[in-house]
Amino acid sequence: MSTAARSYRIRSARKADLPNLMRMRARAIDQIQHPEYQRRHIVLWRDAKVSDKYLHMAQQQRLWVLGPAGNPLASAGLRLNTLELVAVFVDPDYLGNGYAQRLVRRVEHAAAGYGITSLLSEASLNAVGFYRHLGYRDGKKMATCDRLGLPCREMHKNLLPRQTHYQQQVLRTLNQLSIPSDYGIRHKLAMQPPPYRLVDAGSDCFGRPQKLTAGTLKAWQKMLNAAADDDIQLQMVSAYRDLAYQTGIIQRKLEQGQSIADILKVSAAPGFSEHHSGRAMDINTPGCRPLETEFSETPAYHWLCRHAGRFGFTQSYPQNNIHDIAWEPWHWCYTRRR
């Protein structure tokens, strides 16, 4: 692998990547050769209108690329509703650099983080050997590549051996709380492993010491100062929580007689809370009850909606969110994407 090849890091695809990503995909498909593929079918596959599908995966942060900013040289994605590895393409000029293998491993890691135990890929016939090399087993032969009638082969891989100790711990915790093991898939939530390092973030509005990642704390302090310049006072309610803390929240609610289904409408399951990452916090303002939707009626909330993105913060659970979690106008997460 060349020095340039090693220097590229895997990153989440962005909307700005899509034009070049579509061109890279087209070039990769145009080079595919196999005795069972007719040229007219290759052209149909190459010219299929799939940009909306790619954009959706990118928006959900389930599409990954390698290459310079705005110029992906390889891609791979995760289709959560079918538990499928998709969009594995490499620019023909960069074959042999290990890009595809690195990206497939990244998707497998992400899939395991959703609690997926077996991953499917509908492999074009020229790629079957590649998937076998990565530990995928042959399934039935099909004619569905991008639903264009090209022959392909189902390939399956058991992801249980790829689960980390933390992922196994989360799944055991879900079982103890009678939460289905496919919780992450159902709610489109990935596991949130703890950060490598946390720093003291001062006290919250209740006087409790809090921790955040260093980057999150720096962004939070900048946002606090900017809000103050606009006569807006923001308060931290809570920040980092570990797995045991989130488990305790669920257990206390169960002891109060709440059903697990009702609890999960307002609280993420242990292992899936963004608070585990050290990048999420609950925010309030003086004169408002913490963790109540009345926060959405305050000038502080409206200020956040207008300005939080400048500092890398997003509202994780807006109204009618895809995670089927109740609206939390107070919950904001540092995403680093500004």
N, C-alpha and C positions, 0 to 999 in steps of 0.2 A: 504493500500500500504506500502511495506517495506521501510526502510531507503535507501537501495540500489536502489530500484526501483525509488524512488523520486530523487536520485542523478543523474540519467542519463539525459542528455540534448538532445534535438532533434538537429541533425546536418545534413548537406548535405552529402549524400553518396559519397564515393571516390572509385577510381578504386581498391585500395587495399582492400576494403571491399567486393568486388564481390565474391571471392571464398567462404568465410564464409556466405555471404548473400545467395548464391545459396544453400548451405547446410542447412541453416536455413529454406529457402523456402521449400525445399524438405521434411524436417522433419515435417513442419507444414501441408503440403498437405497430407503426409502419415498418419496423425492422423485424417483426416476428415472422418466422418461417416454420412451417410444419406441413408434412404431406397431407394432413387432413383439413388444412385451412385453404380455402380458395381466396384469391386476391380480392374479389368483390366483398367477401365477408370481412376481411381485414379492414377494408375501406369503411364499411358500415360501422365497425367497432371503433375505428379511429375517429370518425366524424360524429359519433353519438353525442348528444347534448347532455352532458353530465355536470356542468359547472354548478348548477343549483345544489346537487347532491354533495359536491365537494365543499361548497360554501357552508352548507348545513353542518357538515362534519367539522369544518374549521371553527365555526361559531360555537360548537359544543366542545371544542378542544379535544377532538378525537381524530385529528388528522395531523400527521407529523411529516416533516421534511428535513432534508439535508441540503446545504448549499448556501451561497452568499445571500444576503438580504434581498428579498424580492426576486430571486432567481433560483428556485429549487432545482436540484439535480437528481433528486430521488424522493419518493413519497411512499407512505403506507398509512392506512386508516383502520378504524374500528367501527363497524356497523353494529350498534348495540342491540337493536331489535331482533337481529338474526344471529347474534353472537359470532360475527364473521370478520375475518381479516380481509380487507379490500384495498384497492388502489395502490398495489405494490408495483411501482414502475421506477426505472432508472434511465436517465439520459443515456443513449447509446454510446456517447463519447466517454462515459465514465463507468462503463461496465468493468467488473473485475476489481473494483476498489473496496468491496465489502459493504457498500451502502445498503443494498437490499437486506442483507442479513442483519445489520445493525438496526434497521428500522423495524423489521419483523420482530426482533427481540424487544424493541420498545413497545410495540403494540401488544405483545404477549404479556409484558409486565403490567401495562395498563389494564388489560383484560382481567388478569389475576386480581388487580385492585378493585374491580367491580364484583368480585366473587365468581367470575366465570371459571369453570373447571375444565371445559373442553371448547377449543376454538376451531371454527370451520373456515376453510378457504376454498373457493371455486377456482382452481388453478387452470390457466390455459395449458394445453398439452405440452408446449415447449418448456413450461416451468415446473413440471411434475418432479423432475430430478432434483431441482433446487429445494423444493419443499420436503422431499424425502430426506435430503441431506440435513435438514433442520429438525428432523424428528417427526414429521407429519406422516400419517398413514393413509394409504389409498382408500377411498370410498368408491361410490358408484360413479360411472361415467355419465355425464349429462350433456345437454345441449342448451346452455343458458348464459354463456359469458356476456355480461351486460345485457342479458335478455335478447341477444341478437341471433341466437340459434347456433353459435359456434360450439363445437364440442369442447368440453372441459371436464375436469375430474374433481370430485369432492375430495378434499384432504382434511384430515382431522388430527388434532394434537391434544393430548391430555396435559393440562396446565398445572395439575396438582403438585408435581415435583418442583415447579417454578415458584410456588408460593413461599413468601418470606416467613420468618418466625412471627413477625408482627401480623401479617395477613392471617396466619393460622390462629393466632391469639384472638383476633377480631371475630373470626368465624366461630370459635369456641364460645366467645361472649354472646354472640347472637343466639347461639343454640341455648345457652343458659337462660336467656331472657325470652325464649320462644319467639324470636324474630326470624322469619324465613331467611335461609342462606342466600337467596337471590335478591335480597333487599336492595343492594346496589344497582342491580340491573333494572328492577322495577321502578326505582326512583331516579334512575340516571345520575347516581351519585358514586363517585370514586372514593375509595378509602383515602384517608388523610393521615399519612404517617407523621410522627412527630419530627420537628426540625432537628438538625444536628446541634444547633446552638440557639439559646434564648438569652435575652438580656433583660435586665430590670426595666420596667416601663412605668414605675411609680405606682401610685395607689389609684383605685377606681373611686367612683362617687360614694362608695360605702366604706372607704378607708382600707380596702383589702389590697395587698400587694399583687401586682400583675406583671406578666412577662409577655414579650413579643420577640419576633426575630429582629435583628438589628435594622434591616432594611425597612421593615414595617414601622418600627418605632421612629425612624428618621422621617419617613413619609407622613406619619401621624402628627409629629411635632410641626412639620411644615404646614400641614392642613389646619392644625389648631391655630397657628399664628395668623394664617390667611383669614380664617373665620373671624378671629378677634379683630382684625383690621376692618372687617365689615360689621362689627358690633354683634357678632354671633358667638355664643359660648357653647362649646361642645364638651361633653363629659364622657369618659370611658366608664362603661358599666361592668364589663368583663372582657377578658382577652383569652390567653392560652388556657386550655383545659386538657388534661391528659385522659387516657382511656378510662381509668378508674373513676375519675370525676364524672364523666358523661354517663358511665354505667350507674353511678349512684343517683344521678338525676332520674334515670328511667326507673330504677328500683323504688325510689321514694314515691313516685307517681303510681306505680303498681300497688304499693302498700296502701295508698290512699283510695284504692278501688277503681282507678282508671284502667280502661282496657288498653292493651298494647297498640291496637289500631288507632285509638284516639290519641295516644301519646305520640305516636310517630307522625301525626299530622302537624304537630307543633315542635317536635324535637327530633333532630337527626339521630339515627342509631349510633351507638358507640362504634368508633372507628371511621365514621363517615361525617362527623361534625367538622366544619372548617376551623373550629376553635383548636382542634388538635394540631393544626399546621403552624400556629403561632402568627398567622397573618390575618386572622379575623378578630373582630371586636364588636361588641354591642355598644351603641352610642346613644346618649341622651342629652338633654339640655335642662337647665334649672327651671323648676316650675312644672315639669312634666313627670308623670309616673314612669319609672323605668320599665322597659320591655312591654309597653302597651302601644296599640296602634294609634293612640292619640298623638304620639310623636310625629305622625305624618301630617298633622295639622299645624306644626310649629314652624317658625321661620328657619330654625336650624335644619330641619329635614329638607325644606325647599332649597336651602343653600347647598346642602350636600348633593341633591339631585342635579344642581347646576354646575357645581365645582369639584365634587369629589373625584371625578375622572381625571382631572388635571394632576392629581397626586397619586394616581394608580389605584384608587379604591372604587369598587363596584358594589351595588346592592345585590346580594346573593339570592334573596327570596322575594322578588317583587310579586305583585298580584298576579294570580293565574300562572305561576311559574311551572316549568316542566317537571319539577321534582315532587309535585303534589305535597308541598309543605306550605303551611299557612303563611300569609303575608307577614314579613318581619321588616318593617321599615327601619328598624334600629340596627339590623345586622349588616355590616359592611366588611368586605374582604379586600386586602391589598393584593392585587393581581400582577403588579409590575408592568402592565401593558398600558402605556400612556401614549 
